[in-house]
Each structure stands twice: as structure tokens, then as C-alpha cells.
Amino acid sequence: MDSVLNQTRLPDEVIVYDDGSTDDSLPVLRSYGDRIKVIEGVHGSGRTPLQYQANAIHRAFLACSGDHVYLLDGDDCFLPDKISRYEEAWALAPEATLVQASVQLIDVQGAVIRSGYQERKHPRDSDYRAATYQWQDPDLYYPTSALAFSRDFLSKMLPVDFSDKLELAADIRLAMLAPFYGPVRALPEGLTSWRQRGNSMSRESGQRTLYLNTLKRCRYFNNYANKAGVRPIRLWLNARFYRQWARRFLPDWVSRPFVRMGA
């Protein structure tokens, strides 16, 4: 919260959805007073962790009124100039559905581990739609806390539909479809501190299951393509998928040349 409230360009509103915390999260949140709006949710049953995340995004969205909606997970932080830099990007591309920027990886104590910049997430001319088909891969986006969506786009996409039963987080589902509704812009500098925990969902998937995540993204994208009447992607043309598969199933001495090509 402090990283959001201490921005060089202050947010118009801050909405926090608490999913039935049993620790001291709520007292801490209430201590901010009217600087933030807290939605006290109830953590029931019958949903997966990914569906709970999607519900939190939807509930917070319904309570907000801003034209640009910034996502932030509970253990990540904004760097001081983030909102200012994102709004500058939107000023140059008012029709953008998504603005993202690179991240810096931090450990549990908040110390910077390294830059999380990935070149493939900054395609030439910011043409994410063309890049999706060029690489036959829709995985061109940074994690949740690096993403900010236009209100118009989210109003079309929320609540997130999980009827396909694919284990894909809401941020992944939203970001992959954003270029089909308007421009996407990406900034190269790390403007979000993304905390790396050993038991996080992103870490639990690990390097060994990257190929499965690529497979699920392809299926989700093609489900959308079939409904929307746009061109599907072909997994068998995705070179990155083969590199991930080789790293998972082949001995190191065989897969090493593939891994050197990048994953």
C-alpha cells in the first residue's frame, strides 16, 4: 500500500479486496483510513485459487471508477514513478487496452535479485497481435502486478470465464486477448518489484512444467479464436514449446543445445 500511496503521480482511488484474511491484514488495511477502500470478502469453498484471484479482480473492478485499472498482488510493490510512466504511455496511445512494463525481481526481504526484463515481451513496433502469430505464442506479457488495463477492455472481459477448466490465471487470460481489442504498450524499465517466494503459484509450476503452461495458453487462445472468428495459432510451429519440452523430458546432455537457444 505504501508503494501505491507514495507515487510521484498519486492514484485517483485505491481499492483493496481482502479474501477473508485470518491474519492481521484487515487491521493493517483499516489503518490507512479513507486513503483506500477495503472490500472485506469471504473466503468460501468451491473455487480454485485461480478463481479466487479472478473474483478479487472482478469485485475490485466493480467498486472502482477509473479509466485505467492497475493490478497489484499483495506481496509486490510499485516503484515510485510507475503510475506517472504508465500514464505517459497512455497519453501517447489513448486507445491502448493494456500497458505493461518490465519488473525487477526481489526476494522475501525485498532485496533486488535481478532485472526481469524479457526481450520477447517487447515486440517490434509494439504489435502484439502480429507477434502472437509470428511466434505462434501468446505468452508476451509480464505478471499480474506489472499490468494495467483500460476500463473499457475490462468491462468486456469480466468476470473471467473458467468454464474451459484450464488452470490459467486471470491476468494471463486477460493479457493474451488485449491486443485483439486495441493497442498494447510496453515500457522497458522495471517499474514493479515482483517478489519471488518458494511457494508461490508461479514458482510452484517451475521450469519442469513450462511446456504445459504453453500448451494451456495455446488452447485458451484458440478457444477464443474459434468464438471470435480470428486466426488460431499452431502449437507445432512454436519453437519455444519444443525447447521447453526438451528441457522437461530429455537428458541434460541432449537438451542443453535446445536450452541455450532460450526458453
Phi, psi and omega per residue, in radians:
M1 nan -0.712 -3.137
D2 -1.054 -0.670 -3.110
S3 -1.169 -0.480 3.104
V4 -1.403 -0.748 -3.058
L5 -1.369 -0.166 3.116
N6 -1.912 0.443 3.103
Q7 -1.217 2.626 3.052
T8 -1.148 -0.485 2.959
R9 -2.080 1.941 -3.011
L10 -1.253 2.540 3.075
P11 -1.228 2.686 3.097
D12 -1.274 -0.530 3.133
E13 -2.759 2.657 3.102
V14 -2.236 2.070 -3.137
I15 -1.943 2.233 3.122
V16 -2.106 2.172 3.058
Y17 -1.786 2.094 3.089
D18 -1.791 2.139 -3.026
D19 -1.606 0.973 3.079
G20 1.258 0.759 -3.121
S21 -1.037 2.523 3.073
T22 -1.957 0.049 3.072
D23 -1.714 -2.604 -3.097
D24 -1.690 0.348 -3.105
S25 -1.037 -0.820 -3.094
L26 -1.114 -0.820 3.071
P27 -1.009 -0.681 3.116
V28 -1.117 -0.783 -3.139
L29 -1.119 -0.722 -3.141
R30 -1.124 -0.438 -3.117
S31 -1.172 -0.284 3.103
Y32 -1.387 -0.152 3.079
G33 1.100 -2.426 -3.049
D34 -1.454 0.126 3.058
R35 -1.259 -0.388 3.086
I36 -2.344 2.785 3.032
K37 -1.923 2.147 -3.108
V38 -1.838 2.235 3.029
I39 -1.801 2.018 -3.100
E40 -1.590 1.668 -3.133
G41 -1.455 3.057 3.130
V42 -2.121 2.191 3.128
H43 -1.512 1.670 -3.111
G44 -1.551 -2.463 -3.139
S45 -2.358 2.974 3.087
G46 1.622 0.025 3.094
R47 -2.109 2.703 3.025
T48 -1.489 2.853 3.078
P49 -0.958 -0.656 3.133
L50 -1.179 -0.613 3.099
Q51 -1.231 -0.602 3.049
Y52 -1.105 -0.726 3.106
Q53 -1.065 -0.795 -3.138
A54 -1.105 -0.667 3.113
N55 -1.126 -0.697 3.117
A56 -1.076 -0.766 3.114
I57 -1.074 -0.774 -3.110
H58 -1.141 -0.782 -3.118
R59 -1.122 -0.727 3.112
A60 -1.158 -0.670 3.123
F61 -1.083 -0.739 -3.140
L62 -1.100 -0.454 -3.094
A63 -1.585 -0.155 -3.081
C64 -1.767 2.938 -3.126
S65 -2.315 0.008 -3.058
G66 -1.229 2.679 3.076
D67 -1.332 -0.442 3.130
H68 -2.150 2.188 -3.008
V69 -1.987 2.036 -3.115
Y70 -1.701 2.281 3.089
L71 -1.632 2.560 3.088
L72 -2.668 2.057 3.043
D73 -1.279 2.782 -2.998
G74 -1.141 -0.357 -3.092
D75 -1.988 0.292 3.092
D76 -1.936 3.026 -3.109
C77 -2.461 2.658 2.975
F78 -1.597 2.432 2.944
L79 -1.326 2.723 -2.926
P80 -0.971 -0.593 -3.063
D81 -1.680 0.184 -3.012
K82 -1.040 -0.964 -3.077
I83 -1.078 -0.711 3.115
S84 -1.038 -0.808 -3.117
R85 -1.184 -0.688 3.123
Y86 -1.145 -0.735 -3.130
E87 -1.174 -0.555 3.022
E88 -1.089 -0.708 3.111
A89 -1.131 -0.709 3.120
W90 -1.180 -0.581 3.111
A91 -1.097 -0.564 3.113
L92 -1.448 -0.370 -3.133
A93 -2.445 1.292 -3.038
P94 -1.037 -0.418 -3.100
E95 -1.548 0.052 -3.100
A96 -1.067 2.377 3.087
T97 -1.553 -0.418 -3.083
L98 -2.570 2.343 2.944
V99 -2.126 2.331 3.112
Q100 -2.398 2.905 3.068
A101 -2.583 2.839 3.092
S102 -1.055 2.914 -3.139
V103 -2.146 2.812 2.900
Q104 -1.960 2.315 -3.118
L105 -1.465 2.306 3.104
I106 -2.169 2.752 3.115
D107 -1.577 -3.045 -3.072
V108 -1.046 -0.566 -3.127
Q109 -1.460 -0.121 3.127
G110 1.686 0.039 3.115
A111 -1.328 2.433 -3.128
V112 -1.231 2.241 3.102
I113 -1.564 -0.902 -3.131
R114 -3.021 3.000 3.034
S115 -1.297 2.499 3.096
G116 -1.794 0.323 -3.121
Y117 -1.078 2.344 3.082
Q118 -2.294 2.060 -3.019
E119 -1.005 -0.654 -3.072
R120 -1.160 -0.280 3.117
K121 -1.543 0.177 3.085
H122 -2.312 1.188 -3.066
P123 -1.137 2.776 -3.129
R124 -1.002 2.370 3.117
D125 1.052 0.289 -3.136
S126 0.949 0.523 3.141
D127 -1.625 1.508 -3.067
Y128 -1.264 -0.535 3.102
R129 -1.138 -0.826 3.119
A130 -1.122 -0.694 -3.135
A131 -1.129 -0.623 3.100
T132 -0.999 -0.746 -3.125
Y133 -1.429 -0.554 3.114
Q134 -1.076 -0.763 -3.103
W135 -1.719 -0.043 -3.088
Q136 0.900 0.751 -3.024
D137 -2.669 2.098 3.132
P138 -1.585 0.131 -3.084
D139 -1.512 1.386 -3.043
L140 -2.171 0.350 -2.934
Y141 -2.286 2.608 3.110
Y142 -1.376 2.974 -3.064
P143 -1.225 3.042 -2.988
T144 -0.728 -0.952 -2.988
S145 -1.217 -0.166 3.101
A146 -1.635 -0.031 -3.007
L147 -1.812 2.465 3.003
A148 -2.397 2.230 -3.057
F149 -1.958 2.712 3.015
S150 -1.305 2.585 3.129
R151 -1.080 -0.683 -3.112
D152 -1.057 -0.738 3.137
F153 -1.133 -0.826 -3.110
L154 -1.116 -0.576 3.126
S155 -1.115 -0.431 3.103
K156 -1.491 -0.426 -2.960
M157 -1.827 -0.352 -3.086
L158 -1.724 2.561 -0.044
P159 -1.259 2.668 -3.133
V160 -1.197 2.340 -3.131
D161 -1.572 2.093 3.121
F162 -1.886 0.347 -3.097
S163 -1.157 -0.301 3.108
D164 -1.321 -0.204 3.108
K165 1.096 0.326 3.068
L166 -1.448 2.385 3.139
E167 -1.447 1.332 3.100
L168 -2.238 2.299 -3.097
A169 -1.203 2.779 -3.090
A170 -1.048 -0.711 -3.113
D171 -1.104 -0.648 3.109
I172 -1.146 -0.806 -3.126
R173 -1.068 -0.746 -3.116
L174 -1.209 -0.858 -3.039
A175 -1.092 -0.705 -3.086
M176 -1.059 -0.508 -3.080
L177 -1.692 -0.186 -3.071
A178 -0.958 -0.751 -3.097
P179 -1.173 -0.169 3.104
F180 -1.565 0.012 3.108
Y181 -2.126 -0.115 3.129
G182 2.877 3.136 -3.120
P183 -1.157 2.706 3.017
V184 -2.117 2.389 3.126
R185 -2.145 2.494 -3.136
A186 -2.321 2.414 3.110
L187 -1.848 2.443 -3.039
P188 -1.328 -0.486 -3.048
E189 -1.339 2.609 3.101
G190 -1.324 1.975 -3.084
L191 -2.014 0.057 3.098
T192 -2.345 2.368 3.015
S193 -1.610 2.043 -3.060
W194 -1.857 1.946 -3.047
R195 -1.359 2.314 3.132
Q196 -1.790 1.957 3.099
R197 -1.988 2.552 -3.106
G198 -1.136 -0.438 -3.084
N199 -1.890 0.293 3.126
S200 -1.295 2.781 3.138
M201 -1.089 -0.675 -3.115
S202 -1.194 -0.585 3.117
R203 -1.394 -0.575 -3.119
E204 -1.101 -0.614 3.127
S205 -1.084 -0.707 3.006
G206 1.152 3.027 -3.138
Q207 -1.157 -0.466 -3.027
R208 -1.242 -0.343 -3.099
T209 -2.024 0.276 3.119
L210 -1.005 -0.661 -3.120
Y211 -1.115 -0.583 3.095
L212 -1.206 -0.680 3.100
N213 -1.110 -0.699 3.088
T214 -1.109 -0.711 3.112
L215 -1.080 -0.766 -3.129
K216 -1.168 -0.680 3.091
R217 -1.078 -0.736 3.127
C218 -1.082 -0.771 -3.136
R219 -1.122 -0.744 3.139
Y220 -1.114 -0.807 -3.136
F221 -1.052 -0.760 -3.100
N222 -1.237 -0.516 3.009
N223 -1.065 -0.762 3.097
Y224 -1.139 -0.786 -3.102
A225 -1.013 -0.712 3.139
N226 -1.127 -0.651 -3.130
K227 -1.336 -0.647 -3.040
A228 -1.558 -0.169 3.138
G229 1.303 0.510 3.068
V230 -1.877 2.908 -3.067
R231 -1.178 2.294 3.079
P232 -1.334 2.981 3.030
I233 -1.852 2.777 -3.067
R234 -2.013 1.957 -3.089
L235 -1.062 -0.579 -3.087
W236 -1.222 -0.160 3.060
L237 -1.755 0.071 -3.098
N238 -1.603 1.787 -3.089
A239 -1.108 -0.577 -3.120
R240 -1.127 -0.607 3.121
F241 -1.084 -0.718 3.141
Y242 -1.167 -0.635 3.097
R243 -1.132 -0.740 3.114
Q244 -1.129 -0.728 3.141
W245 -1.110 -0.758 -3.141
A246 -1.078 -0.732 -3.131
R247 -1.134 -0.534 -3.099
R248 -1.389 -0.714 -2.928
F249 -1.927 -0.348 -3.083
L250 -1.702 2.645 3.059
P251 -1.012 2.687 -3.084
D252 -0.964 -0.721 -3.061
W253 -1.182 -0.382 3.088
V254 -1.549 -0.737 -3.040
S255 -1.399 -0.302 -3.034
R256 -0.965 -0.748 3.115
P257 -1.068 -0.623 3.112
F258 -1.169 -0.751 -3.085
V259 -1.125 -0.637 3.140
R260 -1.085 -0.406 3.112
M261 -1.277 -0.236 3.110
G262 1.771 2.606 3.136
A263 -2.245 nan nan
